[in-house]
Amino acid sequence: MAIAVPEGVTVDVSPGWIEVSGPRGRLERTLPPEIEVAREGDAVVCKRSSEVRRVKALHGLVRALVNNMVTGVTQGFSRGLLLQGIGYRASVSGGAISITAGHSHPVEVPIPDGIQATTEQIGTNPPVHRIVISGIDKEQVGQFAADIRSVRPVEPYKLKGFRYTNEVVRKKAGKSAAGSKAK
């Protein structure tokens, strides 16, 4: 499948390397030698050198990566996190996200270059803070969101901690008094 290149986006291709520039920024990436990427008119086409299983997998990977680069420089990517729990807070200050989530001290997570983060409180009972992470590199946005989530992952009993906005967490039942008879 060819990747359509919208107006205002430039794609520079050389063997083993691609650069995509657009209104939101510039991304570049090295490519495996088995996959040839070429600009054909207003589209980018990926071609593989053989039908070996590994090369077929690389073909799909490279096509998805180039498509994400084009989407990133035109629209960008964002990932949302929800922090729920009494006394749990998150705020952006001085190039870092300060998270108070049940540890003995606030956890400071530095924001990488090319990433923007915003926080807001969206609920009071229970207190819920939303963190929105956005940027042009899908890989970097997803990794930074995973790093923040790892500070306090959601626990299934009281649903306290970080979860993605589209993540569904099934609440588990706690201890049952009827089932714990002493013999």
Secondary structure, DSSP 8 states (H G I E B T S, - for coil): --EE--TT-EEEEETTEEEEEETTEEEEEE--TTEEEEEETTEEEEEES---HHHHHHHHHHHHHHHHHHHHHHT-EEEEEEEESTT-EEEEETTEEEEESSSSS-EEEE--TTEEEEEEEEEETTEEEEEEEEES-HHHHHHHHHHHHTTSB--TTT--EEEETT----------STT----
